[in-house]
């Protein structure tokens, strides 16, 4: 099997599964319970929190809320801020190419009467900062911008966004860091980001495990109401421990894995560019080397995906969270303004386990399938 869809999920490391089982068996008690087994579980949770904070260099001004994954973390960030403004409303800003777990809450608040701006991106998928400055106002309460785009891999200028927002202290900044953490170098300081989200299964951890890192000054109004504890439910201690370990390992090996992914990305980019009926969606600079998106002109993306699947090659047509919707790929459409190209887009997303030989096999099959002329 040639798996080229690591932006959707990564293969969990066996040692993480073993760590989860060991932790879950030894510390299965409710960490909210006041008796000794519960307190021991709480101590393990606190240690995992400290380790994650150290790995990510989380400032003392911020705290960590473990969640059931990236979608819940993004939802908690957006609803947590905006639910405090249900009466007076306000202005919220995002881009046209965000993950569905960000876009859908924005649509929800738009229906509730909030003023919503969806920022444009250029042909490389980079957000229009001039437009951001134009729509910001004293009524802006939230700006949500993804660090690394999950479809094309464009790296947004978060540091510049932070500088712009310093003039608007009421506006809180949410950064979806799910595709970036442990993969690309962070050129901004978490001190300047009010809410930051990560997911374990994107870095070979466990599914249904993530975290929201947020400024402690924020009074988040979470959509789940069940208890007075930090997380509205019973914490899975094992998943918190694994997330901390996965983050530590990903950041420790980030440079080595980045260089490997960069080599693979350059090779694939160069070879795809030589196929006449393939158009690469995006550029090669300011991009994560773990993602590459292209369109097979004249072919439907699902047709291409299933053709490759017949050779045990697995790629994606878009975000796994919305891949069953038969619509043009929104990110590619926003970048290219070309519906046909958006309907034929394919995403290749890499991990440290992929090889040049696998990409050569992919290219061989694509060359057999692609028409010689558009």
N, C-alpha and C positions, 0 to 999 in steps of 0.2 A: 504494500500500500504506500502511495505517495501522498502524504497529507500536507496540503498547502492552504490550510484555513485556520491558522493559529490565532487570527484576530477574533474568530468566533469562540474558540476555546483551545486550550493546550492540553497535551497529555499529562496527567498528574504523575509526579515523580513517586516511585514506589516508597521511598523513604518518608515522604509526606503522609502517605496512606498509613504506614506503620506508626508514625508519630501520632496521627489522629487517633488510631485505634488504642494505642497505649494510653494517651491522655484521657480519652473518653471512658475507658474502662476504669482508670484509677481515680478520675475526678468527675464522676457523673452526677454528683449532687448539685442541687440548685445553688448557684453562687450568691443568691439573695437570702438564703436561709441563715439564721443567726447561730445555729449550732456548729460544732467543730468541723464536720465533713464539708458543710457549705462554706465555711470560712476558708478551709484549705483550697476549695475550688476557686474562691474569690482571689486568693493569693496567687494562684496560677494565672488567672485572668489578668491580674494587675501586672505580673511579670511579663506576660505577652504584650500588654499595652506599652510597657516601658521599652521593650525590645523593638517594637514596631516604631515607636516614637524616635528612638535612637537611630534606627536604620534610615528613616525618612528625614531625619534632622528636623523634626517637628518642634517649633518654638514653644517656649513655656506658656505663651499666651493662648495656645490652642489645645484642644482635647480631642480624643479619638472615640468615636461611636462605632462599634462593630455592627455590621448590617448583614442581611441575608443575600448580599450581592451588590453588583454595580448599579443595577436598576433601582433597587431600594435606596441605595446611597444617594443617587442623583435625585430621586423623588423626595427624600428627606431634606436634601439641601434646598430644593426649590419650594416645596410646600412649607418647609420649616420657616423660611423667610416670609413668603408671600401670604401665608395664612394669618400673619399678624396685621395685614393691611386689607382684610376683606371688607371692612366698612368704608375706609377712605380711598381704597383702590391705590393706584400708583402706576408707574411706568416700569416695564421690565424689558430687557434687551437680550437677544441671543442671535445666532446666525442661522442661515438657511440650511446648513449642512451638519447640524448636531445629531447625536444619537437619538433614536425614538424616545428613550427614557428621559430626555430633556425636552424635546419638541412637544411631546404629548402633554406634559404638564403646562407648558406655555400656552398651548391651544386651549386647555381647560381654563386657565386664568383669563385668557382673552374672552372666553364666553361669559366669564363672571364679571366682566366690565373693566378689566385692566387694559391699559394701553400697552400694546406689544409691538416691538420693532424686531424684524428679522433681517439681520445685516447681510449684505451681498458679499460674495467672494469673487476673486479674480480667476483667471483661467488656470491658475495653479492651486486654487482652493484656499488662498490666504484671505483672511477677513479684511474688509475695507475699514481701516482705522479712521479715515476722514469722515466716513459716514457715522461711525461710532461717536466721534466728537460732536457731530451735528445733532444727533438725537439725544445725547445725554442732557439731563436737566436736573433741577433741584427736586423734581418729583420721581427721579429714577431710584428704585429701591433694590434692583438686582440686575446684574449682568452675568450671563452664563456663556462661557466660551470653552470649547473642548481644546485641550492642549495638543493632542495628536489625533487627527481625524481617523476614524475607524474604517473608512471606505478607501481613501486614496493615500493616507499617511501624511498629509500636509501638517507641518508643525506651525502652530499659530504663535505670533509674537506676544506671548503672555507678559513678558517684562514690560513691553511698551504699553500694553493694556493697563497694567498696574500703575504706570506713571500717569496715564491719562486720568484714571479714576481717583487719583489723590486729590484732584480738584473737586470731587463730588463725594464727600465723606458719607453721605446717606446711602449711596449706592454700594451694595455688597457684591463682591466678586466670587462667583462659583466657577471653578475649573475642574472639568471632567478629566482626570489624569489616568484613566483606565488603560489606554493604549500606550501611554508614555512611560509609566513608572517601571524602572528596572530595564528600560530599553534605550531611551535617549537621555542625553545629559540635560538636567534641569537648569535653565539659564535665568530662573527667577527665584525669589525667596518666598517660602511659604508664609513668612511673616506678612507679606503683602497680599496674600490670598485669604479671603474670609472662609471659604468652604472648598475643600479639595476631596475628590472621591477616587477610590481605587477598588480593584476586584482581584481576588485570589486566583481564579481559574484562567486568567490571562498570563500568569507567570508560573504555570505548572502546579498551582495549588488546587484547592478543592472548590467545587461549584457551590453556589448558594453561600458565598462568603465574601464580604467586602468591608469597607470602612468609609466613614465620613469623618474627615478631619476638619474641625471648624474652630473659629475664634470663640473663646469662652465667654466673651462679652455678648454674644448673640443669644437672644432668648428664642430658641427655635420652637415653633408650634408644630409638633410632629403630627402627622395624620393618624397615627396609631395611639390610642388611649387605653392603657390597660393597667399601669402601675406607676408608682412614683420613682422607679429605678431609672438608670440612665437609658437602657434599652427597654422598650415596652414589651417585654416578654422574657422568657428564660434563655440565657445565653448558652450557646454551644461552645464550651471552653476549648474543646479540641480544635475547632475551626479557627478560633482566634490564635491559638498557638501555632497552627500550621501557616496562617497568613503572615504572622510575624517572621517565621522561619523562611518562607518563600520570598518575602520582601528582602530579608537579609541576604539570601543567596543571589537573588536577581541583581541586587545593587553591587554585591561583591564581584560578580562575574560580568557586570554590565559592559565594561570596556572590551573585554575579550569577545563576548557574544556580539557586540555591535560591529566590531571589525569583520567578523565572519559574515554577519548578515549584510554588511555593506558590500563585501566582495560578491556575494550571491546576487544582490540587488543590481549592481552595476552590470554583471554578466547578463542577467535576464533582460534588463532595460536595453542594453546594446543589441542583443539578439532579436528582441521583439520589434525594435525600431527598423529592422531590416526587412520585415514582412510587410509588403505593400498594403494589405487589407487589414492591418492592425493599427489602431490609433491609441497611443498611450495617454491616459487621462492624468495630466499633471506633469510636473517637471522632475528634475533630479536633485535640485538644491532645496534646502529647507524641508526635507522629507525624511520620514522614518524609513530606514532601510528594510524594515520588517513588512512593509506593505507596498504593493505595486498594482495599479488598476489599469486595465486596457479594454478596448472595445474591438470586437471582431466585426468589422463593418459588413453589413448585409446579413448578419446572423443574429438570431435571438439568443440572449444570454443563457436561458435555460437549456436551449438546444446544445450550446457549447458545453455547458456544465455537465449535462448527461452524456454527451459524447466522450468527454474526458473521463467521466466516471466509469465508462465501459472498459477503460484501461487501468482502472484502479487508481486514478488520479483525482484528488478531491480539492476543488476550488469553490469559491462563493460567487454569488451574483449581487450580494449586498450584505447589509447587516443581518445576522442570523435572527435577530429579534423581530425583523419585519420582512424576511425573505419570501414569505408565502403570499405577500401582497403583490398582485400582478400590475405593478406600476413602473414607470421609468425610474431608474435609480436617481434619487433626489439630489445627492451630492454631485454626481456627474452632470446632471441636468443644470444645476446651478452654476457649474464651472464652464460648461461648453455651450449651453443654450441650445443643445441639439438633442431632441427627443429620441431620434433613431439611435444615436450613439449611447444615450443613457439606457436604452432598452437592450443594448448588446454588450454591456460592460461586465467584465470579469475581474474579481479581486483575488490576487495571490497574496497570501500572508504567510510569512516565514517564521521559523523558530530556529534555535541553535542546533536542532537535530537534522535540519535539511542539508542536502549536498548538491554540488554542481551536477553530479550524474543524474539526480532526480530532475533538475531543471532542464537538462539536455533531453531527457525522455519526454518531458512536457512539451518542449519546443518541437521535437520531432513529430509528435502527434498533432500539434497545432498547424504545422506546415502542411501536413497531409489534408487537414480539414479546411483550412482557409482558402477561399477562392483567390485565384491569381490576380483578378481585377475586381474593383468594387462594382 
